[in-house]
Amino acid sequence: MNATPPVIRRVTSLDLPVESWLWPFADIRRAEIDAHFAEAQRATPQLWNGRVLLGRHPVFAGSHLTAGYFETDFASFLAWRDWGFPDRDVFNGFGMGALRCADGAFVLGEMGQHTSNPGRIYFPSGTPDLDDVTDGALDIAGSVERELEEETGLLPGEFVSEADWHCVYTGPALAMIRILHVDMPGEALRARIEANLALQQSPELAAIHLVRSTRDLNDAMPRFVTAFIEAQLRPQP
């Protein structure tokens, strides 16, 4: 399935209940999925077939987003992604913390070679899992904070979150991006994150990138990331 051109919607509230639902794709193609994951593990032994959450039925109504989420295994998600998103009714809906420094620079991380997205560059994020569920619903804000701490070492008191979410929808992906303001220059924040990564035995990130203008964008950044940054850097009327 080809991704649709990015559509960005700004919302203030998210309603993302986790439902009990058996994914037909994962059930019908189980043997193929298992074989695909075994091959992926041979190439990247660190891959783990944990439980993840995917979404369906997204509805935007004014400043509100509603979508249902269901539990599946990472192997099924990986096969669905690698095979070109054959089930059009499902999407990967995740939160991202768009770190923005006092000098206007955005801070992004480059995924390490031992991850399922080696070389890709984007904001701290991750496919939601069961640790992100609170009272039967997906807590995207909590997911963003957890991923941010794991990948960069930043804690909630060290940034100020904007109230709104910028939802970038491409069909297979729905990135729910919240801008997080950090009161330090871009170079200083990059140095701090790099120091934190140096203390980790197997950090997810291999490098830190600063984006100050559209000239800093490149093909290693997914389209939902570049579309968001382009919109933020565009002169406001």
Summary of the structure (lengths in Angstrom):
residues: 237
radius of gyration: 17.5
end to end distance: 35.6
largest distance: 54.0
contacts: 722
relative contact order: 0.20
helix: 31%
strand: 34%
